[in-house]
Amino acid sequence: MYFLELNADQWRWAKPLVSTRGGGAHPLARSEHSARKIGTNEIGIFGGWTDRPTNEFWVFNYVDLEWSE
């Protein structure tokens, strides 16, 4: 997960420090997934390809910087 930030009139990609509360669970890196804003502060990630096809649904809260499955 990367954020695109405007900093000093320049756009740059930044990797946030994601919280490790609750065991630090997070999805594996993947390609060919779907992502959509699903709540006020949440993005849903579904499916994709890791080393095999996946059928997982993860939610990222970008205010708290936490993942949940």
Secondary structure as the mmCIF struct_conf table of DSSP 4:
data_model
#
loop_
_struct_conf.conf_type_id
_struct_conf.id
_struct_conf.beg_label_comp_id
_struct_conf.beg_label_asym_id
_struct_conf.beg_label_seq_id
_struct_conf.end_label_comp_id
_struct_conf.end_label_asym_id
_struct_conf.end_label_seq_id
STRN STRN1 PHE A 3 ASN A 7
TURN_TY1_P TURN_TY1_P1 ALA A 8 ASP A 9
STRN STRN2 GLN A 10 ALA A 14
HELX_RH_3T_P HELX_RH_3T_P1 ARG A 21 GLY A 24
HELX_LH_PP_P HELX_LH_PP_P1 PRO A 27 ALA A 29
STRN STRN3 SER A 31 SER A 31
BEND BEND1 GLU A 32 GLU A 32
STRN STRN4 SER A 34 GLY A 39
TURN_TY1_P TURN_TY1_P2 THR A 40 ASN A 41
STRN STRN5 GLU A 42 PHE A 46
STRN STRN6 TRP A 49 TRP A 49
BEND BEND2 THR A 50 ARG A 52
STRN STRN7 PRO A 53 PRO A 53
STRN STRN8 PHE A 57 ASN A 61
TURN_TY1_P TURN_TY1_P3 TYR A 62 LEU A 65
STRN STRN9 GLU A 66 SER A 68
#
